[in-house]
């Protein structure tokens, strides 16, 4: 699989990386529902067998559980260790209620917890999961704390997630930003107007999340499945999974399916390939909950869409996203 240099780092990452959000399992407020650890580890190992060389997780996913599963999977992997990326500033209490905390003390503590759960000596990319809600000076405090962790050797490179241009500039005034991690898919294109041109001009890598719109564009989502998502699955709160948007989104999936059929690929791979066609995108985070799902999506970067196919997809998406 090809690799791409991530921002100002020495990391050369595959265009597709393994996303470990769902591996956190059930019982917390941003869950994807129940998940078997054995399936999670099999999904990671199959993705690595297919050539993927990085895993993206976060301390908050499953309130620590995703990192623990990733750590077990990486420890059991008998070939070159993949890059391990994780995130900070979302903390939780005994009831698993999630609260942002951008303080220096919290970030230092969170980093130690992540290193322990991941069973690694250094985190390859440490990311601020969200900027402060109030846009206050805690952004500078948090970024300075992350820069100190980099200088101490606890983390190799530091990045951000869900930042706008003003927030990126504020962070850059303190220490270089290796990467930004925003949402980006054929149904969620807001970053194209300003953020992607800015990061491309500044040499900041972009790792996009939700390229398949949280499973909506995989081809496996149906009206029946959307209606029967577990009560603790966060997608129950997403209007894209409910009418009237659901029907339009499923029509878009059928167009993706037709494009994919020309290449013997599924609609999810087409959705990922569309994201990766943008020159400002370094890599896309792709989730899989078992080895079979990994087989279906992890080589999506091999699919090169023609200009005509990109136009066809975007025309169908324009209909789906019309409100």
Secondary structure, 3 states (H helix, E strand, C coil): CCEEECCCCCCEEECEEEECCHHHCCCCCCCCCCCCHHHHHHHHHHHHHCCCCEEECCCCCCCCHHHHHHHHHHHHCCCCCCEEEEEECEEECCCCCEEECCCHHHHHHHHHHHHHHHCCCCEEEEEECCCCCCCCCHHHHHHHHHHHHHHHCCEEEEEEECCCHHHHHHHHCCCCCCEEECECECCECHHHCCHHHHHHHHCCEEEEECCCCCCCCCCCCCHHHHHCCCCCCHHHHCHHHCCCHHHHHHHHHHHHHHHHHCCCCCHHHHHHHHHHCCCCCCEEEEECCCHHHHHHHCCHHHCCCCHHHHHHHHHHHHHHHCC
